[in-house]
Amino acid sequence: MARPKASDNEEMKRAADIVAPGGGFQFEGEKIDLKELLGQEIKLLGVSEPMQSTFGENQYIIMQVEVDGKPRVTMSGATVLVKKLSTIPKESLPVLIKLVKVKGKTGRAYLSYE
């Protein structure tokens, strides 16, 4: 089926092609599980604004990172990590970070970065 026309000469755009979660932008790169990045120093290329999860009251973020010279995309709903990453000024990117699992005072582990 042909896509509807916006005008005689122009094919109509699809919303999914121009609007994405996290403030209307899309990160390029193959998806990678956050667990694969733990303990590695990686280049953080971009980070979305915190977004509300549809599964609860928590927020999550989408990150674009560089792994082995290629852009990759991952996400996290880890509260501490979301709060810390959202404080990095966008104009400071890219930056190097090392994702780590930290044991808190109560013995409970959480994700952060160094």
N, C-alpha and C positions, 0 to 999 in steps of 0.2 A: 504494500500500500504506500502510495506517495505521501510525503510529508506536506501538510497544508502550506500555502504560500502566504508570507507577510505582505507581499506586493507582487506585481506581475513577474519581477525578475529575482526576487529574494525568497529563499526557503526560510520558513519560520524556525526560530531557535527553540531548542528544548530547554526547559528550566534546569534540568539536571546537568546540562552542559555549561551553565553560567553561574549557578548558585550551589554552594556546598555547605555542609555543616561547619560551624566554627567561624562564622563571620563572612560568608560569601566568597571563600577562596578554596581552591583545591590544591593539595600537595601531590606532587608527582612522585612515583616510585612504587616498587613492589612492597606489599605489606610484610612486616616482620614482627614476630612475637617479642614482646618486651623482655621476656625471660632470656632470650638469646643475647640481649644486650647487656645484661647484668655483669658488672665487673670489668667491662671494657671501656676504654676512653673512646668516645665517639664525638663526631662533629654534629652539633645541633644546628640545623639549618633554619628551622621555623617551628613555631608552636602556636596553636590556635588559642583563642580566648577560652576560658573554662565554659563548658556547656552543660546544661542540665540533663542528667540521665533520665531516660523514660522508664527505667526500672526501679527508681527509688529517689531519694532526696539528694543523693550525691552528685557531684559534678565530675566531668572527665575532660581530658584534653587530647588533641591529636598532635603528634610531633612528626616533623620531617627530619631525618637524620641521614648522615652519610656513613655507609659501611662499605669498606673495601673500594672506595672511590665511586660508589653508586648511591643515588638517593633511595631511601627506604622510608616507609611510613609505619608508625606504630601509635598506639593509644594507651592511655592509662586513666584509671579512676582512683588511683591511690591518693588519698587526701593530702598527705604531706607533699608528695611530688607535684600534684596539681597546683597547690598553693605556692610552692617555691618556683616552679617553672613560669607561673603567670606573673612573677615579679621581674623577670628578665626583660629589660627594655628591648623592643623589637629592633631598634636601630643598632643594638649591640650584636645582633646575630650576624654571622654564625659564631658560636662559641664551643669550646671543648668541655664536655662533661663526662663524668664517670658515674653511671647508675649503680647504686649500691643498696643492699638490704642492711638496715641498721636495727640493732636490738635496743629498744627503749628501756627506760628505767623499770618498767613493770615486767619486762621480759618479752613483751610483744614486739614482733618485727614489723618494720614499715619500710617503704621505698623512698629513697632520697637520691641526691647526687652530690658529688664532691667536685 
